[in-house]
Amino acid sequence: MAASTEEDFEFNTQDYYSLLNVRKEATLDELKASYRRLCMLYHPDKHRDPELKRQAEQLFNQVHQAYEVLSDAHSRAIYDIFGKKGLEVEGWEVVERKRTPAEIREEYERLQREKEERRLQQRTNPKGTISVGVDATDLFDRYDDDFEEMPGGGFPHIEINRMHISQSIEAPLTNTDTAMLSGSLSTHNGSGGGNINVTVRRVTSAKGWGEVEFGLDFCCGLQFSPRGLRPSCSLMTARHLDQNTMGYLQWRWGPNSAMTTSLVRDTKSSHFTLALQLGVPHSYLMMSYQYKFQDEDQTKVKGSVKTGWFGTVVEYGAERKISRHSVLSATVSIGVPQGVTLKIKLSRASQTYLFPVHLTDQLLPSAVFYATVGPLLAYVAVHRLIIIPYTKAQKEQELELQRKSSATDIAKKKQEAETAVLLMQESVRRIIEAEESKMGLIILNGWYGKFVSDTSQKQEKAKVIDVTVPLQCLVKDSKLILTEASKAGLPGFYDPCVGEEKSLKLLYQFRGVMHQVISADTEPLRIPKQFNKHGIKTDVSFD
């Protein structure tokens, strides 16, 4: 884990655009202008002290490497898509240099597939589901006269009436073919059954795939003695209709023969499904919609309507991520003649745990109310008392591990930043003299890091660094322009609090007037503020 964290840190700090302080859409002329300026600042021949000369040479080489990559259209396309690590993949030397970014992405994926081919046979992608059905109809459908005659009849009787366990594994055969083995076992009110299926899936093109499935269904009595084996077969094909829409067509032969066609549209903010099945014994039409909130917990609300020979079912519910690898959802199912059922589902990595709780065979408002409000109140209580403290402790632990694993890199970046500040001193002195002569832009104080207002000054300064000199060095023609990138990559900067939110606070003087600005880490900044022809401020920062 530490190794991966260290790689991520290294990847994030090697931002060539931030190092040159240019936007990602920068033209070649903009790159040249920034490169020349930094070369004048870091050129080793400008420093006589041997140590400063050595350190200047290191920074000069970094700037030169960044310019070489971004000034070459081929290398820049690779860097924009995959970052610095993409340039280290073997095989680019044989790739034509006139390819488009899309072609470069395809070539990268091809090279990665060749690298992974030797490990294909070892990857099984196991998935499993455990479902425990609970019969709680006694809570709402009980008959008091009958229960008064039974011992303990004053308490509702709740029992487990069904269980289902399934497991599947995959075995990649080639880059386009995959074999899957799956099986399941279920019991319901004393009788049971199961199936074993073998599926072969082939990716036919970039837009579609098809699969064929063969299976055996079996039934068992109370003692699980065999009652017979029944073969089954399934064929499915799928195709991309557009970037966000998939069409599926499935034919299934066996105990539950059916023909099913479905349309699935999945976007960043929603998921829509329309399905039609014609079969024996069940035929139905189903439509569902899911809205995705753009929050950290990946909250989703969903609703669906399903109608067929069995009746009509309306479902609604919500889903939320409760930890890095766990997702919890609750769904209320209201149907005729099925009644009211509450379904609790927990997905942990590749395993799914499902608990359908059947509340009533009738459409009782009280059952619908408790099925809706009960899980919500329980989640709020558990979230505040257990989940929030747990995730907070987990994040703090991960941050501590990240700091330890990247301690060497942080020390290196800190040393480079301090060296850059020393090399900037003479240039900054000249810039300040020129700005003072025309009452231009003077950076009085600049701080970068995490500012905590409710802690002591000592704790706050431990997480921020002084960036007054680097900011003044970036002033040109009485203007300071920072692009939309993490400021930790700017010359003279480094990350003082890895993994935490950072901001830039600076106090500057322009035309004899003092101003204060606070800017988020990746937010673009331009000072002094610009006004359009209507006198409206157009800068993202504020006084």
Secondary structure as GFF3:
##gff-version 3
##sequence-region A 1 543
A	DSSP	alpha_helix	2	13	.	.	.	ID=ss1
A	DSSP	alpha_helix	16	20	.	.	.	ID=ss2
A	DSSP	alpha_helix	28	42	.	.	.	ID=ss3
A	DSSP	three_ten_helix	44	46	.	.	.	ID=ss4
A	DSSP	alpha_helix	50	71	.	.	.	ID=ss5
A	DSSP	alpha_helix	73	87	.	.	.	ID=ss6
A	DSSP	three_ten_helix	92	94	.	.	.	ID=ss7
A	DSSP	alpha_helix	101	116	.	.	.	ID=ss8
A	DSSP	three_ten_helix	117	122	.	.	.	ID=ss9
A	DSSP	beta_strand	127	135	.	.	.	ID=ss10
A	DSSP	alpha_helix	138	141	.	.	.	ID=ss11
A	DSSP	alpha_helix	144	148	.	.	.	ID=ss12
A	DSSP	beta_strand	159	172	.	.	.	ID=ss13
A	DSSP	beta_strand	177	188	.	.	.	ID=ss14
A	DSSP	beta_strand	191	205	.	.	.	ID=ss15
A	DSSP	beta_strand	208	220	.	.	.	ID=ss16
A	DSSP	beta_strand	226	240	.	.	.	ID=ss17
A	DSSP	beta_strand	245	253	.	.	.	ID=ss18
A	DSSP	beta_strand	258	266	.	.	.	ID=ss19
A	DSSP	beta_strand	270	279	.	.	.	ID=ss20
A	DSSP	beta_strand	284	292	.	.	.	ID=ss21
A	DSSP	beta_strand	300	308	.	.	.	ID=ss22
A	DSSP	beta_strand	311	321	.	.	.	ID=ss23
A	DSSP	beta_strand	326	336	.	.	.	ID=ss24
A	DSSP	beta_strand	339	348	.	.	.	ID=ss25
A	DSSP	beta_strand	351	360	.	.	.	ID=ss26
A	DSSP	alpha_helix	365	382	.	.	.	ID=ss27
A	DSSP	pi_helix	383	387	.	.	.	ID=ss28
A	DSSP	alpha_helix	388	405	.	.	.	ID=ss29
A	DSSP	alpha_helix	407	437	.	.	.	ID=ss30
A	DSSP	beta_strand	441	449	.	.	.	ID=ss31
A	DSSP	alpha_helix	457	461	.	.	.	ID=ss32
A	DSSP	beta_strand	464	466	.	.	.	ID=ss33
A	DSSP	alpha_helix	468	473	.	.	.	ID=ss34
A	DSSP	beta_strand	480	482	.	.	.	ID=ss35
A	DSSP	three_ten_helix	487	489	.	.	.	ID=ss36
A	DSSP	beta_strand	503	510	.	.	.	ID=ss37
A	DSSP	beta_strand	513	520	.	.	.	ID=ss38
A	DSSP	beta_strand	525	527	.	.	.	ID=ss39
###
